[in-house]
Amino acid sequence: MRKQPVGNSPTSVLHPEGSFGWTNVLGVRVSAVNLKSATGFIQTAIEDGRKEYVCVRDAHGIVRCQDDPELRSIHNRAFLVTPDGMPLVWALRKAGHAESDRVYGPDLMLSVFDAGSAKGLRHFLYGATAETLEQLQARLLAKFPQAQIVGSYAPPFRKLSTQEEADIADRLNRSGADIIWVGLSSPKQELWMAHMRDRLEASMLIGVGAAFDFHAGLKRQAPRFIQRSGFEWAFRLLCEPRRLWRRYALVVPTFISLSAFQRLGLRKFPIEDAISGSGVSGQMQ
């Protein structure tokens, strides 16, 4: 596939024109970024006063999008869909984006905190439990003493009422946050960001999932060499077999087979235009 700047697509109004490329991975527009460039794009968007959200995506999320048009559309309207899994990095590089690299949610969180400390960026932590948030905030401030964490909130583990959503939006807006870090499970966090985006004043919503538990010290991350190998899913499966075996029994063969169909041209996965509903081919070749 040729490199295709987002600015050349019919949905370019959602992105800084010509700023970064992307490739089509099973109908999802995956951004051609690495940790440094993703951090820079997020900072620039905040400085420009944009209101956006970022999806940190792995193969599991791409597979979930196949049977969920709403979720797929949410990803294709995002400011960035970062390649959180190595299979997505390999797809980007095969498409000609040689500088692309893994943008792992926990790493992105630390990178943005680090870069934002000197600029006075204000952070809000949304998700997990009160106990997790307390430990997370303490650890982040120990690592980044200059960071401004202006609030945190652990939402109830159920669907929010209309009044609760309004109260939460008001709380988040009163905090003055520039970034709201969303630590919910996927796809709950992506649905929440898309649903709440127009009601929140914060420039950037970033869904980082398990990063809250990792940085709070509650879950063990895979060693770096396993993360780079493409077999992090196996490490996670060994850590939580009862919870994850069904997921990976479906995700791994489905992603491999569908990727082969796309690469060989046996099936098309058009990018659905987030504005008009028409398709943009952008196929990987």
C-alpha positions in Angstrom: 0.0 0.0 0.0 1.2 3.5 -0.7 1.7 6.0 2.1 -1.5 8.0 2.5 -1.5 11.1 4.6 -4.7 11.6 6.5 -5.0 15.0 4.9 -5.8 13.3 1.6 -8.7 11.3 2.9 -12.3 12.5 3.0 -12.1 12.6 6.8 -9.1 14.9 6.9 -11.1 17.6 8.8 -10.6 15.4 11.9 -6.8 15.4 11.6 -3.9 17.9 11.1 -3.6 17.9 7.3 -0.6 16.0 6.1 0.9 15.5 9.5 1.0 11.7 9.7 0.2 8.7 7.5 -1.8 5.7 8.2 -2.5 2.2 6.9 -5.7 0.2 6.7 -5.6 -2.8 9.0 -8.9 -4.7 8.5 -10.9 -1.6 8.0 -9.3 0.4 10.8 -7.2 3.5 10.1 -4.0 2.8 12.2 -1.7 5.8 12.5 1.9 5.7 11.3 3.5 6.9 14.5 6.1 5.9 17.1 6.2 6.9 20.8 8.1 10.2 20.1 5.9 11.3 17.2 2.6 10.3 18.9 3.7 12.3 22.0 4.5 15.3 19.8 1.2 15.2 17.9 -0.7 15.1 21.2 1.2 18.0 22.6 0.7 20.1 19.4 -3.0 19.3 19.4 -3.4 20.5 23.0 -1.4 23.7 22.2 -3.7 24.3 19.2 -6.8 23.9 21.4 -8.1 20.9 19.5 -10.7 18.6 21.1 -9.8 15.0 20.2 -9.5 11.5 21.5 -6.8 8.8 21.1 -7.3 5.0 20.8 -4.4 2.8 21.8 -5.1 -0.3 19.7 -3.9 -3.9 19.5 -4.9 -6.9 17.4 -7.7 -7.8 19.9 -9.3 -4.4 19.4 -9.0 -4.7 15.6 -10.8 -8.0 15.7 -13.5 -6.6 17.9 -14.1 -3.9 15.3 -15.0 -6.5 12.6 -18.5 -7.2 14.0 -19.1 -3.8 15.6 -19.6 -1.0 13.0 -20.0 1.6 15.8 -16.7 0.7 17.4 -15.0 0.7 14.0 -16.4 4.1 13.3 -15.2 5.4 16.7 -11.7 4.3 15.8 -11.8 5.9 12.4 -12.9 9.2 13.9 -10.0 9.2 16.4 -7.2 11.7 16.3 -4.8 8.8 16.6 -5.1 5.1 16.6 -1.7 4.1 17.9 -0.2 0.7 17.1 -0.1 -0.9 20.6 0.6 -4.4 19.2 3.6 -5.5 17.1 1.4 -7.1 14.4 0.1 -3.5 13.7 3.6 -2.2 13.7 4.6 -4.8 11.1 1.6 -3.9 9.0 2.6 -0.3 9.0 6.2 -1.0 8.1 5.1 -3.4 5.3 3.0 -0.5 4.0 6.1 1.7 3.8 6.0 3.5 7.1 9.5 2.6 8.2 9.6 4.9 11.2 6.5 3.5 12.8 7.0 1.6 16.1 4.9 0.3 19.0 3.0 2.9 21.0 2.2 0.9 24.1 -0.4 2.5 26.3 1.6 2.5 29.5 4.7 3.9 27.7 2.5 6.6 26.0 1.2 7.7 29.4 4.7 8.1 30.9 6.0 9.8 27.7 3.2 12.4 27.8 3.5 13.0 31.5 7.3 13.5 31.0 6.9 15.9 28.1 4.0 17.7 29.7 5.7 18.5 33.0 7.7 21.3 31.6 4.7 22.7 29.8 2.4 22.6 32.8 -0.1 20.2 31.3 -3.0 19.3 33.6 -4.0 15.6 33.9 -7.2 13.9 35.2 -7.3 10.2 35.9 -10.7 8.6 35.1 -11.4 4.9 35.7 -10.4 1.9 37.8 -11.1 2.0 41.6 -10.4 4.6 44.2 -7.6 2.5 45.7 -6.0 2.0 42.3 -6.2 5.7 41.6 -4.6 6.6 44.9 -1.6 4.4 44.2 -1.4 5.5 40.6 -1.3 9.1 41.5 1.3 8.6 44.2 3.6 6.7 41.8 3.2 9.2 39.0 4.0 12.1 41.2 7.0 10.3 42.6 8.3 9.8 39.0 7.2 13.2 37.8 7.2 15.6 40.8 6.3 18.6 38.6 3.3 16.9 37.0 -0.1 18.6 37.6 -2.7 15.9 38.4 -5.9 18.0 38.9 -8.3 15.2 39.8 -9.3 11.6 39.7 -12.6 9.7 39.6 -13.5 6.0 39.9 -16.8 5.6 38.1 -19.3 2.9 39.2 -19.1 -0.4 37.5 -22.5 -0.1 35.8 -24.2 2.0 33.1 -24.3 5.7 34.2 -27.6 7.5 34.4 -28.1 10.7 32.4 -27.8 12.8 35.5 -24.6 11.0 36.5 -23.1 11.6 33.1 -23.9 15.3 33.4 -22.4 15.5 36.9 -19.3 13.7 35.8 -18.9 16.0 32.8 -19.3 19.0 35.1 -16.6 17.6 37.5 -14.2 17.0 34.7 -14.7 20.4 33.2 -14.3 22.2 36.5 -10.9 20.4 37.0 -9.4 22.4 34.1 -7.7 19.3 32.8 -5.9 19.4 29.4 -5.8 15.6 29.3 -8.2 13.0 30.7 -6.6 9.6 31.0 -9.3 6.9 30.6 -8.5 3.6 32.3 -11.5 1.5 31.5 -11.6 -1.9 29.8 -11.8 -2.0 26.0 -14.2 -1.3 24.3 -15.9 0.5 27.2 -13.2 3.3 27.2 -13.5 3.9 23.4 -17.3 4.1 23.6 -17.1 6.4 26.6 -14.6 8.8 24.9 -16.7 9.0 21.7 -19.9 9.5 23.7 -18.5 12.2 26.1 -16.1 14.0 23.7 -18.5 16.9 22.8 -19.4 17.4 26.5 -15.8 17.8 27.8 -13.6 20.8 27.7 -10.3 18.9 28.0 -8.3 19.0 24.8 -7.4 15.3 24.8 -9.0 12.1 26.0 -6.6 9.1 25.9 -7.8 5.5 26.5 -4.9 3.5 28.1 -6.8 0.6 29.6 -4.6 -1.5 31.9 -1.9 1.2 32.2 -3.6 2.3 35.4 -3.1 -1.1 37.0 0.5 -1.4 35.6 1.6 2.0 36.9 -0.2 1.5 40.2 1.9 -1.6 40.7 -1.1 -4.0 40.7 -0.3 -6.0 37.5 2.9 -7.2 36.1 3.9 -6.1 32.6 5.6 -8.5 30.2 9.4 -8.1 29.9 10.4 -5.7 27.1 11.8 -8.5 24.9 8.5 -10.3 25.0 6.6 -7.1 24.2 8.8 -6.7 21.1 8.4 -10.3 20.0 4.7 -10.2 19.2 4.0 -12.8 21.8 2.9 -10.6 24.6 -0.5 -12.2 24.3 1.0 -15.5 25.4 2.6 -13.9 28.5 -0.8 -12.3 29.5 -2.5 -15.6 28.9 -0.1 -17.4 31.2 -0.7 -14.7 33.9 -4.6 -14.8 33.6 -5.5 -18.0 31.8 -9.1 -18.2 33.1 -10.0 -14.7 32.0 -8.1 -14.5 28.7 -8.1 -18.0 27.1 -11.4 -17.5 25.2 -10.3 -14.1 24.0 -7.0 -15.3 22.5 -8.4 -18.5 21.2 -10.6 -16.3 18.9 -8.3 -13.3 18.4 -5.1 -14.9 17.2 -6.4 -17.1 14.4 -9.0 -14.6 13.4 -6.4 -11.7 13.0 -4.0 -13.9 11.2 -6.5 -15.3 8.7 -8.2 -12.0 8.0 -4.8 -10.2 7.5 -3.9 -12.9 5.0 -7.2 -12.4 3.1 -6.5 -8.6 3.0 -2.9 -9.0 1.9 -3.8 -11.4 -0.9 -6.7 -9.3 -2.0 -9.3 -12.0 -1.3 -11.4 -9.7 0.8 -11.7 -6.0 1.0 -11.8 -4.0 4.2 -12.8 -0.4 3.2 -12.3 2.5 5.5 -15.7 3.8 6.2 -15.9 7.6 5.8 -16.7 8.9 9.2 -18.5 11.9 7.8 -20.5 10.8 4.7 -20.5 7.0 5.1 -18.8 6.3 1.8 -15.7 4.0 1.6 -12.0 4.9 1.2 -10.1 1.9 0.0 -6.6 2.4 1.3 -5.9 -1.3 1.2 -2.7 -2.9 2.4 -0.9 -4.5 -0.5 
